[in-house]
Each structure stands twice: as C-alpha cells, then as structure tokens.
C-alpha cells in the first residue's frame, strides 16, 4: 500500500509482476502437489485450480483495496490543492492591500516631513525675532533707566 509513481494498479509493470509472482507460486505448488498427489483424494490439477482460484480472488481483493486507498489519497490531494490555492489567493490580496497601505503611509510621512521642515523654519524665524525684540527692549530699558536717573537727579 504505497502511492508512489513506481507501480500503479493499472500499470503494465504491476500486472507483469503479479503474473510472474503467480507463475512462480503455481510452479512451486504444482511441484509440491505432484509429490503428494498419489496419496490425496483431490487430483493435483484440481488442487492447482483451487489454489489459483484463491489467488485470483485474493489478487482482485488486493487490487480493489489499493484502488480504494488510492482514491482516498487522490481526494485528499485534490482537497488540499483547492485549500492551498485559496489560501494563496487570500494572501496575495492581503499583500496588495498592505502594499497600498505602505504607499499611502509613505506619502503621508513625506508630507508630514515637509510640514515639520516648514514649522522648524518658522520656529527659527520666530526665535530670531524674539531675540531681536528682547535686545531692542533691553536697549530701550537701558535708555529709560538712564533717562529716569537723569530726571531723578535733576528733580532732587
């Protein structure tokens, strides 16, 4: 009971092997029976016919069993093939969806990177403006403090 490609039930090599096996068994049986034939009630030819009928029935049963087993294995293979093809199709669809997501997120990342650069530039400008305004106010305060001291000394 094996499913390899070597011997299939309908293969001529299988039938030839079965026939040569049967011929060898027939020859051995004939030789053994011919020696016992003198004391037996059944003639050697009748005994050989009985044995061959038994071998024929056994051979047919074995062939049927192998065909049933092969059919079950073939059904398993067919079912597995359908299932695997469906799984591959689903995986390919998911891959396509994920590739679309990657493209979308890559575009979003590029857009946000550009916006961040613009914001960084704005922050730099605003920081510079703040420093300039602080410097102007410090100068104005120094001028005011000097003027205030001058007025305070003038009033006193």
C-alpha positions as CSV (number, residue, x, y, z in Angstrom):
1,X,0.0,0.0,0.0
2,X,2.1,2.8,-1.3
3,X,1.1,5.7,-3.6
4,X,4.4,6.3,-5.4
5,X,4.6,6.6,-9.2
6,X,6.5,3.3,-9.5
7,X,3.6,0.9,-9.6
8,X,0.0,1.8,-10.2
9,X,-2.7,-0.8,-10.2
10,X,-3.3,-0.3,-14.0
11,X,0.4,-0.1,-14.8
12,X,1.5,-3.0,-17.1
13,X,4.6,-3.4,-14.9
14,X,2.4,-4.1,-11.9
15,X,0.4,-6.7,-13.9
16,X,3.6,-8.3,-15.2
17,X,5.0,-8.5,-11.7
18,X,1.7,-10.0,-10.4
19,X,1.7,-12.5,-13.2
20,X,5.3,-13.6,-12.7
21,X,4.6,-14.0,-8.9
22,X,1.6,-16.1,-9.7
23,X,3.6,-18.2,-12.1
24,X,6.3,-18.9,-9.5
25,X,3.7,-19.8,-6.9
26,X,1.9,-22.0,-9.4
27,X,5.2,-23.9,-10.2
28,X,6.1,-24.4,-6.6
29,X,2.6,-25.5,-5.8
30,X,2.5,-27.9,-8.7
31,X,5.8,-29.5,-7.7
32,X,4.7,-29.9,-4.1
33,X,1.3,-31.3,-5.0
34,X,2.5,-33.6,-7.7
35,X,4.6,-35.4,-5.0
36,X,1.6,-35.7,-2.6
37,X,-0.9,-36.5,-5.4
38,X,-0.5,-40.2,-5.1
39,X,-1.9,-40.3,-1.6
40,X,-4.5,-37.5,-1.9
41,X,-8.1,-37.7,-2.9
42,X,-8.0,-34.5,-4.9
43,X,-6.0,-34.6,-8.1
44,X,-3.1,-32.3,-8.5
45,X,-4.8,-30.4,-11.3
46,X,-7.9,-29.9,-9.1
47,X,-5.8,-28.7,-6.2
48,X,-3.9,-26.2,-8.5
49,X,-7.2,-24.9,-9.8
50,X,-8.4,-24.4,-6.3
51,X,-5.2,-22.5,-5.3
52,X,-5.3,-20.4,-8.5
53,X,-9.0,-19.5,-7.8
54,X,-8.0,-18.5,-4.3
55,X,-5.0,-16.5,-5.6
56,X,-7.3,-14.8,-8.2
57,X,-9.8,-13.8,-5.5
58,X,-7.0,-12.5,-3.3
59,X,-5.5,-10.6,-6.2
60,X,-8.8,-9.0,-7.1
61,X,-9.4,-8.0,-3.4
62,X,-5.9,-6.5,-3.1
63,X,-6.4,-4.6,-6.4
64,X,-9.8,-3.3,-5.1
65,X,-8.2,-2.3,-1.7
66,X,-5.4,-0.4,-3.5
67,X,-7.9,1.4,-5.7
68,X,-10.0,2.4,-2.7
69,X,-6.9,3.6,-0.9
70,X,-5.6,5.5,-3.9
71,X,-9.0,7.2,-4.4
72,X,-8.9,8.4,-0.8
73,X,-5.4,9.7,-1.2
74,X,-6.3,11.4,-4.5
75,X,-9.3,13.0,-2.9
76,X,-7.1,14.3,0.0
77,X,-4.6,15.7,-2.6
78,X,-7.4,17.4,-4.5
79,X,-8.9,18.9,-1.4
80,X,-5.5,20.1,-0.2
81,X,-4.8,21.7,-3.5
82,X,-8.0,23.6,-3.5
83,X,-7.4,24.8,0.0
84,X,-3.8,25.9,-0.6
85,X,-4.8,27.8,-3.8
86,X,-7.5,29.6,-1.9
87,X,-5.0,30.5,0.9
88,X,-2.5,31.7,-1.7
89,X,-5.1,34.0,-3.3
90,X,-6.1,35.4,0.1
91,X,-2.5,36.0,0.9
92,X,-1.9,37.8,-2.4
93,X,-4.9,40.0,-1.8
94,X,-3.6,40.9,1.6
95,X,-0.2,41.6,0.2
96,X,-1.8,44.0,-2.3
97,X,-3.7,45.8,0.4
98,X,-0.6,46.1,2.6
99,X,1.4,47.5,-0.4
100,X,-1.3,50.1,-0.9
101,X,-1.2,51.0,2.8
102,X,2.6,51.3,2.6
103,X,2.3,53.7,-0.3
104,X,-0.3,55.7,1.5
105,X,1.7,55.9,4.7
106,X,4.9,56.7,2.8
107,X,3.1,59.7,1.1
108,X,1.8,60.8,4.5
109,X,5.2,60.6,6.0
110,X,6.7,62.6,3.2
111,X,4.0,65.3,3.5
112,X,4.5,65.5,7.3
113,X,8.3,65.7,6.9
114,X,7.8,68.7,4.7
115,X,5.4,70.3,7.2
116,X,7.9,69.7,10.0
117,X,10.6,71.4,8.0
118,X,8.3,74.4,7.4
119,X,7.5,74.5,11.1
120,X,11.2,74.3,12.1
121,X,11.9,77.2,9.7
122,X,9.0,79.2,11.3
123,X,10.4,78.4,14.8
124,X,13.8,79.6,13.8
125,X,12.4,82.9,12.4
126,X,10.3,83.4,15.5
127,X,13.3,82.6,17.8
128,X,15.3,85.2,15.9
129,X,12.5,87.7,16.1
130,X,12.2,87.1,19.8
131,X,15.9,87.6,20.4
132,X,15.9,90.8,18.3
133,X,12.9,92.1,20.2
134,X,14.5,91.2,23.5
135,X,17.7,93.1,22.5
136,X,15.6,96.2,21.4
137,X,13.7,96.1,24.8
138,X,17.0,95.8,26.8
139,X,18.4,98.8,24.9
140,X,15.1,100.8,25.4
141,X,15.2,99.8,29.1
142,X,18.8,101.0,29.5
143,X,17.9,104.2,27.8
144,X,14.8,104.6,30.0
145,X,16.8,103.8,33.2
146,X,19.5,106.4,32.2
147,X,16.8,109.0,31.4
148,X,15.0,108.2,34.6
149,X,18.1,108.5,36.6
150,X,18.9,111.8,34.9
151,X,15.4,113.1,35.7
152,X,15.6,111.9,39.2
153,X,18.9,113.6,39.8
154,X,17.5,116.8,38.2
155,X,14.5,116.8,40.4
156,X,16.5,116.3,43.6
